[in-house]
Amino acid sequence: MRRAFTYLLIPVLVGVGALVWWVLTRPTPVGVRVAAAEVGLVEQTVANTRAGTLKACRRSRLSTSVGGQIARLNVGEGDRVAAGAVLLELWNQDLAAQVTLAEREALAADARARSACLSAENVHREAERQRKLRGRGMTSEETLDRSLTTAQASQADCDAAKAQARVQEAQVGVAEANLAKTRLRAPFPGVVAEVAGELNEYATPSPPGIPTPPAVDLIDDTCVYISAPIDEVDAPQVSLGDVARVSLDAFRNRRFLGRVRRIAPYVLDIEKQARTLEVEVELTERPEQSRLLAGYSADVEIIVEQRDQALRIPTEAVQAEDRVLVLDAESGMLGQRRIETGLRNWDFTEVRGGLQAGERVVLSLDREGVKDGARARVEDQTR
């Protein structure tokens, strides 16, 4: 009896030992983040290959067309100016004097013209009197001819004097134009970004083909757009008017709506860089109570296609060759599965086959131990 009990006890002890060994040696479940496949909006987007730049619609790097000493500097960096405002003025007393001289000469020429024309009117009246006397036979033909010739000559003097007066008026315009070259005016309202020069310094215009720093850099910051390079492979998908989302480093975790306003008609071929196409996006939504500064770095995401009721999963769950790790709800095991994908962007990928709504896919693919056949426990479930 005792020996039979011993025979029965041995298998039980072996089984218990095996169970304890399995419990102690089995792999610890790896913690994972998962997300459930759900129905929602999926968009096909195109993004810039390198950082884009926020630019002002109007920006002028202004310089005087003549050289000279800066006599007046009316603005500083950051000042706002109206269109036509004088930004700086070179020493121009000699040119101002020439304008005054031209104006005085124009007045004198006008006076001479009036005098010559008054004399012509007087001679014309005398010729008319001689014509009447000749009709009555009270004067000779020779006297009448002399009167008519004198009247014509006087009229010619009048016309010449008027022409000379107009010449002098034109001289005033020439003098004023030369004076205007010494005054740098704002072509549009804006903010002064940079001033290169101080009072009494000598300003030098740029020679043809040799750029020099502008005297004043003026920016119209009421209208801005983003210029961004798009890879030539993605360029055919983009059309004018496409909706875009704009991200600015200066406004973290925010996206602003925009619209494609221009697509460059040529491809940039820059050495050691991928060939790209410049796309301009204008903002249809702007930060509240915020200034957008020209030069901000920006990223654009252009929406080229979208589908509202699509089965989707986070794009970060998709591995190479469209494979995902699916967490089995009953066994807690991870299984690799290949899916059929459709539209995708940085956030979501459309699933057209290989996955059902509600099934959970792994997001934390970079964690150690996360692989096909591993046991897992959910640390965080997105959506």
C-alpha positions, 0 to 999 in steps of 0.5 A: 500500500505504501509502495503504491502511494509512493508510485502515485506521488512521484508523478504528481511531484514531477508535474508540480516541479515542471509547473513551477519551472515553467512559471519561473522561466517563462518570458516576462510580458513586454509592455507595449502601447497599442491603438485600435483600428477605427473608422475615420478620416484619412488623407493623402498628403505631400510634405516639403523635403526641406524646411520652408520659409515664411516670406513677406508678399512685398519686400524691398531692399532699397538703395539710393540711385546716386551716391552722397552723404546721408544728411537725414535719417528718418527711420530706425529698425522696427519703425513702421512707415507709410507709403511715400514716407522719406526714409533717408535723404542725402546732402542735396543743397546744390540740387535744391538750388538748381530747382529754385533756379529752374523755377525762377527761369521758368517764371522769367520765360513765362513773363517773356512769353506773355510780353511777346504775345501782347506785342504780337496782338498789338501788331496784329491789330495795327495790320487789321487797321492797315487792311481796312485803310487799304480797302478805302484806298487811304494807304499803299499796298506796300504799307499793308504788306509790311504790316502783315509781315510784321504781324506774322513775325510778332506771332512767331516771336510769341510762339517761340517765347511760349515754347521757351517757357515750356522748355524752362518748365521741363527744366524744372522737372529735370531739376526736381527729378535729380533732387528726388534721387537723393531722397529714399521713399517707401514704395509701400507701407511696412516695417523697417527690418534693417538700416545700413548707414548712419548720419554723415556716412557716405552712401554708395549705389550698387554698380551694375552687376555688383550687389551692395548692402541695401540702405533700408530693408522694408517689409510689408508684414500684412501679407505673408506666404510660405515658400517650400520645396516639394520633391519632384516625385510628389510635385505632379500630385499638387494642384493650385488651390489645394488645402494645406496645413502649415506648422511654424516652429515659433508656434509649437503644437499648432497648425494653421490652414493655408492654400496653394497659391503658386507652383513653380513652372520649373524644377530646381537642379541644385548640386548634391541635393534632390531635385525639387519644385518650389510651392507657395502656400498662403495662410487662410488662418493666422495666429491670433494677436501674433506677428508673423516674422519674415524668415520663420521656418515652416513646414507644409502638408498639402492635402491631395486626396482624402477619404472620410469613412476609412478603416485607419491605424496610426502610421507609426504602427506600420513597418516595412512592407506594410507589416504590423504587430497585432496583439491577440486579446485572448492570449496576449501574444504579438503576431505579425501580419501583412496588411493592404494599405491605401491613403496615408500621411504622418498621422494615419494610414488607411487599411484596405485589408488584413485587419478588422475594426477594433483589432489592436496594433502595436505602436511602441515598435522600438522597444526591446523584446517587441517582436512576433511571438512575444507575450505583451501587456498593454501599458497605454492604448491610444483611442 
